Amino acid sequence: MKLAVMVASLRKDSANRQIFENYQELAKDKFEFEEIEISNFPFYDSGVENLDIVIKANEQIAKCDGVLFFSPEYNYSLPAVLKNALDCISRVENHAFAKKPAAIIGASPSPIATARMQYHLRQIGVYLDLRFLNKPEALIGGVYEKLQDRKITDESLKAFLTRHADAFYNFIKESK
Ligand SMILES: Cc1cc2nc3c(=O)[nH]c(=O)nc-3n(C[C@H](O)[C@H](O)[C@H](O)COP(=O)(O)O)c2cc1C
């Protein structure tokens, strides 16, 4: 199965990007990954649906079996770079999010662990008609203590991400 991946932090040392890097290794027996480059999207303006970058992203998503978001929480919500990409792609006629299985993995140094961001993203997914995996929720708190040299050092987090990947794989299979 192939997943379209959106990483909603532009930082080179992003904890969320590092979790994605580790996830690719942990879930390589189940998934291939195609990252949607959202950092170069222009801010939404009328006509964005005709831009190559937006059309290409929509085509990438259409070819994938599911969408996986790795996102921090910014001011109790999702980062603007992700919201903007969702807004732009949502204006493409028959956009590829409709009925697509999706899952969220969010990491934060805080114990609330991106919960508020995740519920905002789920709310947006209602209008996009994304089909989100409900359980398990991937809320990674205290993330700075769980990474060293870009590797997850916390064994229980590795085991959890493997279980999450299994659940998402089965969810996609059941929804086909
Ligand atoms: C603009 C901004 C707003 C933030 N708001 C929150 C927040 O609401 N909740 C939270 O847990 N962390 C918040 N943080 C801290 C981030 O969780 C932390 O910077 C995290 O490392 C960002 O993810 P990244 O490492 O993947 O870039 C905020 C950080 C920034 C830059």
The ligand as a Gaussian input file, in Angstrom:
#p B3LYP/6-31G(d) Opt

LIG

0 1
 C        3.964000      29.194000      16.661000
 C        4.078000      28.054000      17.635000
 C        2.983000      27.694000      18.399000
 C        3.044000      26.604000      19.272000
 N        1.921000      26.216000      19.933000
 C        1.924000      25.032000      20.597000
 C        0.713000      24.482000      21.095000
 O       -0.359000      25.045000      20.970000
 N        0.762000      23.279000      21.716000
 C        1.943000      22.586000      21.856000
 O        1.931000      21.489000      22.397000
 N        3.114000      23.090000      21.416000
 C        3.130000      24.291000      20.773000
 N        4.291000      24.801000      20.253000
 C        5.561000      24.085000      20.509000
 C        5.750000      22.975000      19.491000
 O        5.068000      21.820000      19.941000
 C        7.236000      22.648000      19.352000
 O        7.926000      23.793000      18.876000
 C        7.454000      21.464000      18.429000
 O        8.824000      21.094000      18.461000
 C        7.048000      21.803000      17.003000
 O        7.094000      20.658000      16.204000
 P        8.331000      20.324000      15.257000
 O        9.500000      19.995000      16.173000
 O        7.885000      19.151000      14.467000
 O        8.640000      21.535000      14.415000
 C        4.263000      25.901000      19.414000
 C        5.384000      26.291000      18.657000
 C        5.289000      27.341000      17.784000
 C        6.496000      27.707000      16.928000

